[in-house]
Amino acid sequence: MTDIALGYTPNTRRVYDAPLLRGVDGDTVNIDQAVRMVSIDTPETHLGGSAPTAQATLDRCRQRLENGDYDAIDEVLREHLIERLVTNAAAKHLGAGARAGQEFARMRAERLVIDPTTGVGKVGIVVSGEVIEENGRLLAYVTPWLKAPLPHPDDPRRRTFNLQLIETGWAAFFPIYPSLPRDADLNRAVRAAEDAWERKLGVWDEFGQDVLLGYEYRACLKLGAADPPNGPAPTPAERIAQAFRRVCIDVRDRTILGLFGYHQIDPPYRLWTWQDDLDEARTVLNLRGA
């Protein structure tokens, strides 16, 4: 047989491990699948280690920012981060992450109908455009399972947990192309994020408006990572490339703000795309600017 050449390149992801729960039949298995709730970003709870360990990394990040190691980063963004890299920045961020987890648990307890036999509450999973992210998690919106007839779309019972976390200020709005909600849902999320930010709800109420957001915290951990004991240390350019991989866009007028420009607008209006997807997003979303 001669080789077949369809000329089609599938959008495959790297292989990741998933616990196998059971085989269903000859061509079906059940696996344990983690779900990353899309369009939101809550503070971390364990990333970076304990608060003292994470703080040492953040202190290194601050020192490098102040010493000029990262002058390739926009000066105003450097100042924005330095202002937030205070002596208790890690404790504040990790504390905010723990509180966000508690609030999400409370929401589940309030809204899920628990089956008396299994002790489990069913949820509805609405898969997003990208489906699987780089860490092997399913990208989706999560909502309590509702039986027909469904309430009106504006009924609070219909809102996703994603949206509820934004409404209460325990998650920052974090939409990333191509896993974007429909326009109606996008507007609901922007309005909810705007209200939570203006009223300083949730994270901003309990931990202050200068608390590091999730994506800022993760970036600073990468910028402050210790040099490896063996082998060459990453260059500042390499650390910057690891820390800033998404381009920010102003969702209101679709202006591209770049890798280092998100600080120019308030959190409710930040839309993101992976740098590798920028050209496609520029066309699909009719983006403006560089």
N, C-alpha and C positions, 0 to 999 in steps of 0.2 A: 504494500500500500504506500502511495506517495504521501509526503507530509501535507497536512491541511493548514492553510494560512487564512484565517478569517479576518485578520487585521484588527481584532478587538482586544483592548487591554482592560480587564476588569479592575474595579477599584477594590483591591484586596487590602486587608489589614494584617499587621504582624500577628503571629500565633501567640495566644495567651492561654494560660492554664485555667480550667474551670472544673470544680468538683463534679463528678458524675454521680447523680442521685440514683438513677435506675434506668434500665432499658425498658422501653414501652413495648416495642415490637421489633420486627426485623430491620426497619429503617428509621426508628425514632428513639431518641434518648432524652431523658430529663437531666438538665444540668443546673447547678446553683449559679444564678446569674445576678451580679450586682447591677443596680440601676443608678445612673448619675442623673439627678433631676436637672433638666436643662433650663437655660435662661436665668439661672440664679447662681449665686456664689455666697456660701456662708463661711464664716471664719473657721480655720482649722482647729482641731482638738488635740492632735498628737504630732503633726508634722513638725520636724525640727527637734523633737525630743522634749524633755521637761522644760519648764519655763527658764531655769538657769542655763541649761544647755542651749536652748534656742536664743536666749538673750546674748550669749557669747557670740553666736553667729551674727546676730543683728548688730552688735557692737562693732564687729569686724567690718560689716557692710558700711556702717556709718563712717568708720575711720577711713576706709578706702574712698568713699565718696568725698570726704573732706580733704583727703590727701591728693586728690586729683587723678587717682587711678582710673576713674570712670568719667573723665571729661568728655568722652564721646557721647555721653547721655546729655540731653538738653539741660542747660543750667537751671532753669526754673523747676524742672522735674527733680533734679538732684536736691534742690532746696526743699521741695515739697516732701521728699522722702526723709531728708535729714530732720525736718521738723517733727516727723512721726516716729523716728527711731530714738525714742526716749529710753530712760533706764529701765522702765517697766513695760516696754512695748510688747515683749513676748507674753508676759503675764496677762496684759490686757487682751491681747488677741486670742490667746488660748482660752482665757476665761469667757470671752465672748463666744467662742466656738462651743464651749460646754453649755452655755446658756441657750444658744441656738438649738442644740440637740435636745435640751429639756423642753423647749417650746414646741419643737416638732413632735416630740413624744406626747405632749399635752394635746396638740391638735389631733393626732391619731386617736388618742383615747376618747376625745370628744366626738369625732366624726365617723369613725369606723363602726360598723355593725359587726359584732363578734359572734361567730357561729358557736352556739353552746356545746356542740359535739366536738369540734376540732379546736376550739379556742382561738381561732384565727379569723382576722377580718380581711375581707377581699377588697382589693383595690383595682381601679381601672388604670391601665398603662397605655398611654398614647405615645407611640414611638416617633422620634423626630427625624429630620432629614438625613442626618449623618449615620444614624442607627447605632454604630459601635464606635466608641472613642479609643484613643491610643492605649489606655490602660485596661481595655477589654470590658468596660462597663457599657451597658445598654443606655442609650441617651433617650430620655422620655419625660413626659409630663405624667404626674401621678395624682389620682383623684380617688375619693371613696367610690366604691362600686355602687351604682344606682340602678334600680330596676325600672323598666318602662312602666308607665309613661314618665319620661324625664321631665324635671322642672324646666321652666323657661331658662334660656341661656344666661340671663342676668340674675337668676336666683343664686344667692350665696352658696347653696348646697352644691351647685355645679362647679364652683371654682376649684382649681387644682390646688394641691398643697404648695406647688411652686409659687402660685400667685399669692396664696395666704401668707407665706413666709416673707414675700416682698411687702405686702400690705402692713404687716406687723413690724417691719424694720429688722427682722432677723436674717434676712438675706438681701444682698445687693442685687440689683437687676444686672444680668450678665448674659445677654443674647449673643451667640456666636454664629456667624454664617458658616455653613448652610442650615444649621439647625435652628431656624427662626420660626416663631409662631405666626399664624395668620394675622392679617392687619388688625382685625377686631380685637384679638387677644393681645397683640403687641401694644395697642393703645391702652387696653385695660392695665397691662403691666407697667407701662410708662407712667400712667396717671397714679397708680398705686405707689410706685417708687418715688415719684415726685412728692406725694403727700407724706410718705414716711420720712423722706429727707427733710422736707420743710418743717415738719412737726418734731423731728428728731426722735423717732420712735425706736424701740427695740435696742439694737446694738448701740446706736448713737446716744440714746437716753442713758443707758447704764454704763457705757464705757467711753463716751465722749466722741465728738465728731471727727477727732484726729486719730482715732484708732485705725490701724492698718487694715485695709480691706483684704479679703482672701488673696486676690491676685497680686496685691502689693507685698503681702507677707511672703508669699512663695517666691516672688522675684528677689526680694531682699535676702532670703535664705540662700539663693543661688549666687547672688553677688557677694555674700559674706562667707561662703563655704571655705573651710580650712584647706590649705594646700595639702595634696596627698603626701604621705610620708616617703613614698618611693616614686620615682619618676618625675617628669616635669609638671609644674603647676600650670593650669589653664591660663592663657593670657587674658588680660582685661577684656579684649574684644570677644574672646570665646565665652567668657562669663556673661557678658552683656547679651550675646546671641542666645544663650540658654535662658536668660531671665526674661527677655522681651521677644516673644514670638508672635504676638498678635498685634494687629493694626487697629487703632481705635477710630471710630467714625461717629460724628454727631448725628444721632438718629433723627433729629428734627429737620435738618436740611441736607443730610447725606454728605457732609463735608469730611474728607479724609484728614484726620489729625496726625496720623503716623504712628510709629512704634513708641514714641516718647511724648505724645501730645495729649494723653487722656486727662491729665491734670487741668487742662484748659477749660473743661466743662464739668458740671456737677455729675455725680454718679448716676442719677436717673436717666441721663441722656447718652450714655456710652453704649455704643454697639460695636461689636468686634468681628474681625475676620482673621483667620490664620494668614500669615504673610504669604504662604504658598497659594492661597486662594484669592489673593487680592485682585488679580487681573480678571478672574471670573466674576467676583463680586462687583467689581467696577461696572461690568456690563449688565449683570443681572439686576443690580440694585440702582443703577444709574448714579453712581457715586460722583462726587465733585472733588476737584483739587488734585494734588500730587499723588 
